């Protein structure tokens, strides 16, 4: 085998290995714990649905804790019941008081903990969803990070708490490491579930709705129209009666 062919085979092998590592990274990224808000408008309420996959080949997921923000606290938090899972909303004193709608808030829900019974733990190649109703959302542009701690039955815990913006940097670092040293291990990235609050929807303008005619004006129009119709009907009746009388007189005159 000549040197040119050897170089070609080595290049192809390196490319295949790099592609495999990148594919593995993409698969891991798709298994993140994520949150899907039903609404994101400032000052409103939303339903948060957390999707939690089980990533262990030997253990099950039996506990999930979601941390709630303390700098922009959510003063209303309720949990959707789940079969086989016990939920606890933890309320704590905030690190510092926060002004919300003119009121000073010193305590608020700071986390929600779900714990499964043995029959409802999340097994291999399974996932589960956890739902909260929360509000009111803070000002537009705020990124709400909701770190999650996923516990397995073997005692290990995965903390999904990394900043979302680090995701791109992590992917770039993984690609570089794969290209330069395929055997090197890159630090795993566990982004926290998060979303950005959007602007509140503008209130409907009164001018956008056509104004109805005043009731008095409408009634007057209807009354005048009714009177006119009555006079026309009366005149038509009299004309018909006169025509009938004339025809009768002519008929009698003809017979004589």
Secondary structure, DSSP 8 states (H G I E B T S, - for coil): --HHHHHHHHHHHHHHHHHHHHHHHHHHHTT--EEEES--BTT--EEEEEEEE---SS--EEEEEEE--STT--SEEEE--BTTEEEEEEEEEEEEEEEETTEEEEEEEEEEEEEE-GGG-B-TT-EEEEEEEEE---STT-EEEE-EEEEETTS-EEEE-B-TTHHHHHHHHHHHHHHH-TT-------B-EEEE-B-------GGGS-----HHHHHHHHHHHHHHHHHHHHHHHHHHHHHHHHHHHHHHHHH-
